[in-house]
Amino acid sequence: MKTLARIGPVVSFAFCLLGGVVLLLNGIDKENGLLSGIGLFFIGMAFFVGPMLWLAAEKYCSKPDSK
């Protein structure tokens, strides 16, 4: 279960970053400010959501301490 909890944040980070880069490059090529803005939003979201999911997975999937 911990493996899946670690794969999810990495996949989320990768897809958000990839989508943001694609939108950003398309927006720059066509000089479209809206696409560039949405691309930057997705890049920022990747750097926020990925680590937050990682931290949540580490918190809830950690082994309890021995008593």
Kinemage of the C-alpha trace (Angstrom):
@kinemage 1
@onewidth
@group {chain A} dominant
@subgroup {mainchain}
@vectorlist {calphas} color= white
{ca met a 1} P 0.000 0.000 0.000
{ca lys a 2} L 2.870 2.350 0.773
{ca thr a 3} L 4.253 1.806 -2.729
{ca leu a 4} L 0.989 2.942 -4.296
{ca ala a 5} L 0.908 5.914 -1.956
{ca arg a 6} L 4.339 6.927 -3.244
{ca ile a 7} L 3.582 6.317 -6.912
{ca gly a 8} L 0.457 8.515 -6.858
{ca pro a 9} L 2.204 11.792 -5.957
{ca val a 10} L 4.957 11.173 -8.511
{ca val a 11} L 2.452 10.500 -11.287
{ca ser a 12} L 0.381 13.515 -10.255
{ca phe a 13} L 3.469 15.746 -10.271
{ca ala a 14} L 4.608 14.425 -13.651
{ca phe a 15} L 1.245 14.828 -15.387
{ca cys a 16} L 0.628 18.327 -14.022
{ca leu a 17} L 4.142 19.416 -14.939
{ca leu a 18} L 3.959 17.890 -18.409
{ca gly a 19} L 0.553 19.415 -19.114
{ca gly a 20} L 1.730 22.798 -17.882
{ca val a 21} L 4.850 22.724 -20.042
{ca val a 22} L 2.842 21.759 -23.125
{ca leu a 23} L 0.327 24.549 -22.533
{ca leu a 24} L 3.085 27.042 -21.789
{ca leu a 25} L 4.988 26.205 -24.966
{ca asn a 26} L 1.817 26.350 -27.073
{ca gly a 27} L 0.911 29.694 -25.528
{ca ile a 28} L 4.344 31.151 -26.231
{ca asp a 29} L 4.345 29.917 -29.834
{ca lys a 30} L 0.945 31.441 -30.565
{ca glu a 31} L 1.522 34.488 -28.337
{ca asn a 32} L -1.599 33.574 -26.368
{ca gly a 33} L -1.476 34.900 -22.822
{ca leu a 34} L -4.366 32.760 -21.576
{ca leu a 35} L -2.679 29.476 -22.529
{ca ser a 36} L 0.574 30.643 -20.994
{ca gly a 37} L -1.222 31.565 -17.771
{ca ile a 38} L -2.987 28.218 -17.557
{ca gly a 39} L 0.323 26.468 -18.246
{ca leu a 40} L 2.014 28.356 -15.424
{ca phe a 41} L -0.912 27.465 -13.161
{ca phe a 42} L -0.480 23.758 -13.902
{ca ile a 43} L 3.284 23.963 -13.306
{ca gly a 44} L 2.688 25.662 -9.960
{ca met a 45} L 0.008 23.139 -9.102
{ca ala a 46} L 2.450 20.306 -9.827
{ca phe a 47} L 4.954 21.719 -7.358
{ca phe a 48} L 2.238 22.070 -4.707
{ca val a 49} L 0.022 19.002 -5.158
{ca gly a 50} L 2.812 16.445 -5.653
{ca pro a 51} L 4.628 17.188 -2.386
{ca met a 52} L 1.360 17.561 -0.460
{ca leu a 53} L 0.221 14.116 -1.622
{ca trp a 54} L 3.650 12.717 -0.734
{ca leu a 55} L 3.481 14.168 2.776
{ca ala a 56} L -0.063 12.887 3.276
{ca ala a 57} L 0.992 9.421 2.143
{ca glu a 58} L 3.956 9.442 4.518
{ca lys a 59} L 1.764 10.553 7.385
{ca tyr a 60} L -1.043 8.036 6.925
{ca cys a 61} L 0.942 5.051 5.673
{ca ser a 62} L 3.702 5.137 8.233
{ca lys a 63} L 4.172 2.199 10.564
{ca pro a 64} L 3.105 2.784 14.161
{ca asp a 65} L 5.918 3.003 16.710
{ca ser a 66} L 6.643 -0.030 18.844
{ca lys a 67} L 5.442 0.175 22.439
